[in-house]
Each structure stands twice: as structure tokens, then as C-alpha cells.
Amino acid sequence: MWEILTKRHKEWISMAMSICKDIHLANDIVQDMYLRLNKYLDKPEKIIKDGEVNSYFIYITLRNLFYDAKKSHKAEISKDYSDVENISILSALAEIPEETEENDGMEKAYLTIFEAIDKEVSTWHWYDQKLFRLYYYTPQSLRDIAGDTKISLTSIYNSCKNYRKIIEEKFGEDIEDFFNQDYDKI
């Protein structure tokens, strides 16, 4: 069972990344997944059917592990939203690697894109600014925000969908260039 499962390790990491958006957390979640699946050694048919790994079962396991990790760290998240408007883009950035020749262009491009996005967001209505920063700059889910702010989940979802559309329209090419490592085009 382990040989079949671990052959797709990189796929599990990618799947975890799609859930949590953090490579370190994704690696931790995948390792926890292996530990959790250890209890199915007696019943491998839950994980492997006809010699193939049940990807949906793996996805659900990864997602549940992410939510478990999120719940355990929820106490560290402040519920005071009074200074959400003061969150700058720089404070929301993930840790940028140490400056080297290889990543110097990446760092500049990264900061350029996110400063442009922050400048755009600062022109929006105060409500939209706060909601954007709550969702995109904190680890809270849409449900968490809805529960804490008493705003309907549907309203928050539609607003965030509109924010994503605006960002994609205005900065989509730069973001695509960044992921294609065409830093000089940004």
C-alpha cells in the first residue's frame, strides 16, 4: 500500500498546496496524512481500489487535516477587526527568501505586484477594503469571517469573487509573468 501511495507524493503536496497555499504547511499536512492513513493498513481497500489510489479520499483527508491545524491555531488569531484597514501589503507577504542573484528579480517583481494590488485596494470603499484584507491577508475562511462579523456567507463569497475578478483583470498578466519567471516584464 505504501509503495503505491508514496509514488504520488508530489501530487499529494500539490493537492495540499491547493488547500492551504503554504508549502511548509502542505508538507506537514501530507506527513500527517501518512500517519493518519497508517490506521488503514488492515483495510487498504478504503485507500486503494483496483490498484489505484482513491484521490478523493486523499483530498478529503488532507482537507480535514488542514481544518484541524487551523482550529488548533485559531486561538492565536485576533478577533479585533478595528485595525484591519491598517494592514499593509508588506505585513501580509510571506517571508521572502534571502537576497541572492537568483531571487533578486523575483523579490522585486513580487513586491511590485503586491504594492500595485495594495494601491488598487486602497481606492475601494472602506467595507470592501476591510473584507478584502480580512480574507486575503489573514488565515480565516469565509465561514469564519461570516461567523465573526455576522455578515452573510453568500454576501462575503460574492464580494470576494468580485475582488478576485478585479485583481485578475488588472494584474492577471503581471501575475502570470511572475509565475512564468518573466520578472523583467513586470
C-alpha atoms as one frame of an Amber mdcrd trajectory, in Angstrom:
protein
   0.000   0.000   0.000   2.746   2.494   0.954   4.610   1.997  -2.314   1.523
   2.858  -4.366   0.676   5.803  -2.119   4.142   7.349  -1.979   4.662   7.165
  -5.758   2.291  10.131  -5.964   3.897  12.112  -3.120   4.445  15.228  -5.276
   0.796  15.117  -6.307  -0.262  14.988  -2.648   1.944  18.013  -1.927   0.322
  19.900  -4.826  -3.110  18.893  -3.592  -2.277  20.134  -0.077  -0.905  23.379
  -1.563  -4.224  23.950  -3.317  -5.909  23.727   0.078  -3.563  25.727   2.294
  -1.419  27.871  -0.076   1.712  27.364   2.068   4.441  24.899   1.068   5.636
  24.286   4.624   2.136  23.631   5.901   1.426  21.465   2.841   4.451  19.284
   3.629   3.344  18.973   7.256  -0.196  18.072   6.255   0.995  15.385   3.831
   3.201  13.866   6.538   0.229  13.913   8.925  -1.838  12.267   6.196   0.605
   9.381   6.025   0.348   8.973   9.787  -3.439   9.084   9.689  -3.582   6.542
   6.854  -1.443   4.194   8.896  -4.622   3.065  10.678  -5.910   1.656   7.381
  -3.122  -0.880   6.986  -5.637  -3.605   7.836  -8.204  -2.235   5.355  -6.257
  -0.855   2.360  -9.375  -1.107   0.164 -10.525   2.254   1.589  -7.470   3.917
   0.101  -6.604   1.728  -2.874  -9.188   0.334  -5.270  -8.226  -1.764  -8.282
  -4.564  -0.901  -7.743  -5.255   2.860  -7.886  -5.198   5.336  -5.034  -8.576
   6.864  -4.233  -7.607  10.520  -4.841 -10.880  11.832  -3.449 -10.254  10.043
  -0.144  -6.752  11.550  -0.005  -8.119  15.024  -0.792 -10.733  14.792   1.977
  -8.080  13.573   4.432  -5.762  16.478   3.527  -8.593  18.984   3.789  -9.660
  17.666   7.195  -6.072  17.800   8.448  -5.815  21.406   7.257  -9.010  22.344
   9.121  -7.739  20.543  12.236  -4.479  22.508  12.051  -6.396  25.722  11.505
  -8.621  25.079  14.531  -5.632  24.390  16.747  -4.080  27.746  15.748  -7.349
  29.701  15.817  -6.722  30.933  19.338  -3.722  32.879  18.014  -5.899  34.865
  15.604  -7.179  38.165  16.928 -10.903  38.826  16.663 -10.410  42.604  16.839
 -11.048  43.984  13.365 -10.588  47.638  14.272  -7.183  47.927  12.627  -7.775
  45.685   9.611  -7.642  48.788   7.430  -4.099  49.390   8.672  -2.781  46.030
   7.496  -0.290  46.853   4.793   0.544  44.579   1.941   4.088  44.217   3.231
   2.913  42.801   6.543   0.789  40.274   4.688   3.583  38.985   2.482   5.038
  35.612   3.171   8.660  35.564   4.215  10.766  36.384   1.179  13.926  34.328
   0.759  17.297  35.888   1.474  18.519  38.091  -1.348  20.626  36.270  -3.924
  21.254  36.752  -7.621  18.700  34.052  -8.420  15.819  35.525  -6.462  16.623
  39.245  -6.637  14.346  39.700  -9.649  11.685  37.528  -8.075  11.627  39.629
  -4.898  11.353  42.915  -6.798   8.591  41.539  -9.024   6.749  40.120  -6.013
   6.825  43.440  -4.186   5.862  45.371  -7.324   2.766  43.250  -7.908   1.595
  43.311  -4.321   2.229  47.019  -3.866   0.163  47.661  -7.012  -2.629  45.442
  -5.665  -2.499  47.230  -2.295  -2.672  50.598  -4.048  -5.719  49.421  -6.015
  -7.440  48.064  -2.892  -6.868  51.338  -1.039  -9.107  53.095  -3.612 -12.083
  50.835  -2.813 -14.932  51.530  -0.391 -13.901  51.011   3.261 -16.109  47.925
   3.586 -14.529  46.283   0.547 -11.023  47.162   1.769 -11.645  45.571   5.175
 -13.291  42.456   3.756 -10.555  42.003   1.137  -7.822  42.290   3.761  -9.639
  40.004   6.192  -9.996  37.249   3.641  -6.741  37.538   1.709  -4.338  38.669
   4.452  -5.491  36.536   7.374  -5.806  32.769   7.620  -9.565  32.957   8.199
 -12.011  31.198   5.931 -15.156  32.761   4.506 -17.206  30.891   7.119 -15.012
  32.184   9.944 -15.395  35.760   8.727 -19.160  35.352   8.323 -19.478  33.927
  11.829 -17.341  36.615  13.431 -18.754  39.614  11.565 -22.384  38.407  11.286
 -22.331  39.175   7.557 -24.000  36.543   5.383 -21.681  33.943   3.882 -23.248
  34.485   0.455 -22.551  38.212   0.585 -18.929  37.640   1.620 -18.459  34.962
  -1.043 -19.865  37.194  -3.811 -17.762  40.156  -2.687 -14.560  38.076  -2.608
 -15.397  36.633  -6.026 -15.729  40.191  -7.355 -12.407  41.193  -5.737 -10.671
  38.242  -7.361 -12.169  39.207 -10.736 -10.933  42.807 -10.387  -7.441  41.649
  -9.399  -7.323  39.160 -12.284  -8.436  41.805 -14.804  -5.990  44.474 -13.644
  -2.982  42.378 -12.622  -3.504  38.998 -14.306  -0.746  39.470 -16.875   1.790
  40.527 -14.239   0.874  37.589 -12.032   1.177  35.222 -14.990   4.586  36.710
 -15.856   5.649  36.229 -12.234   4.759  32.532 -12.259   6.441  32.107 -15.652
   9.538  33.732 -14.096   9.439  36.599 -16.615  10.293  39.129 -13.912  11.587
  41.724 -16.352   8.110  42.065 -17.936   6.536  43.198 -14.650
